[in-house]
Amino acid sequence: MQRKKNIYTIIKSMESKQHIENWPLWEVFIRARQGLDHKHAGSLYAADAQMAIENARDVYTRRNEGISIWVVESTFIHASNPSESELLFDPANDKIYRHPSFYPLPDELKNI
Amino acid sequence: MPLNEQEIFDQKIEQEIRIEPRDWMPDDYRKMLIRQMSQHAHSEIVGMLPEGNWITRAPTLRRKAILIAKVQDEAGHGLYIYSATETLGISREETIQQLHAGKAKYSSVFNYPTLSWADIGAIGWLVDGAAIMNQVPLCRASYGPYARAMIRICKEESFHQRQGFDILLTLSRGSDAQKAMCQDAINRWWWPSLMMFGPNDEASHNSTRSIQWKIKRFTNEELRQKFVDVCAEQVNVLAMHLPDKDLRWNELKGHYDYGPIDWEEFRNVVNGNGPCNSERLESIKKAHADGAWVREAASAHAAKKKYLHNNKIHGVQTAY
């Protein structure tokens, strides 16, 4: 009984501070069909993960656009910096030998 | 010499490379997008009201289910654009507060009342039709999140227009009273729909800017003309007419001529004096206030679950 009362008091105090402006933003990822990746669909606000999934269903899959939904709080997503993207992706620029078309082979060579 | 930020931005616009949220962009570009996108999002949300008005009175269960789905779509469209707007650095809270405070604008067409069931048809055909005309080119807008939201919206919007035409078509084949209802709705919605494209561009500095930045692709006039050309033909399928005595095919231009638009009325409605301006705003604010307890309950529930989870307390969830 004592424990229940404590929880209730704590929740009450949290409740007064928690309004919609504190709801986290969630990023929504949707798998359109079996065999495909989950793909970013958009974002929405929700109080918790379950609400985020249910709202994502209503916002992003009203026309059978998905068979599976992932949600993740936006704050957990880390992104590369666009102003540094040149530097970041530079190592791939001078390695054209990674592409099959780098190797000119005779026409008579088949099935390769 | 390496390009500065402005030059990199200009080059991207020039080469049709989309601008993404974390890319550098000029302040005025950001401001213009925030203004246009938040107005657009508000229009989707306020646009639910004139149609929501008829959900309980739809003539059949089938029509009711369709109308509910359409109004739900509009809510979804508002949400897509609100989240896209947020990527520009303005909070959802602030955007919505601007609407509630009457500071932000929304499409003035939603300040007209829906007097009969035929209005739901006319809104789908004409208002959504005009919206589609505007929105299709926005799928190529230079700002990535806006363009992506528009692609999603355009896919869904075409159902809206077709269901509207379907309502009018049914009425146009009905009794004399139904035919009269159909014509009356077209008469009332035609001119407000033409006004949706906004005043002529020569008068608008914003419009020129927007086209340079490739947010807009066509002038207001071009889009309006395209809309008139399409509707002037479609109305014949209904065996109805558009309420414009100057409407006629111009062989030389290859377009329909149409009569002058009453911009005085437009300005009047934009400035808050339309038939339903205050009613719309009050409804939006009331809905927000009435939903407060739901938001609070959801927050409390989330807080409780988090607390129980963090403290590894199981089996007391149903205690209160």
Interface residues (C-beta under 8 A of the other chain):
Chain A: R3 K4 I7 Y8 I10 I11 M14 E15 Q18 H19 I20 E21 N22 W23 L25 G42 S43 L44 Y45 A46 A47 D48 M51 D58 V59 R62 R63 A79 N81 P82 S83
Chain B: E20 R22 D23 W24 A69 Q72 D73 G76 L79 Y80 S83 E86 S91 R92 E93 A149 E156 R295 E296 A298 S299 A300 H301 A302 A303 K304 K305 K306 Y307 L308 I313 V316 A319 Y320
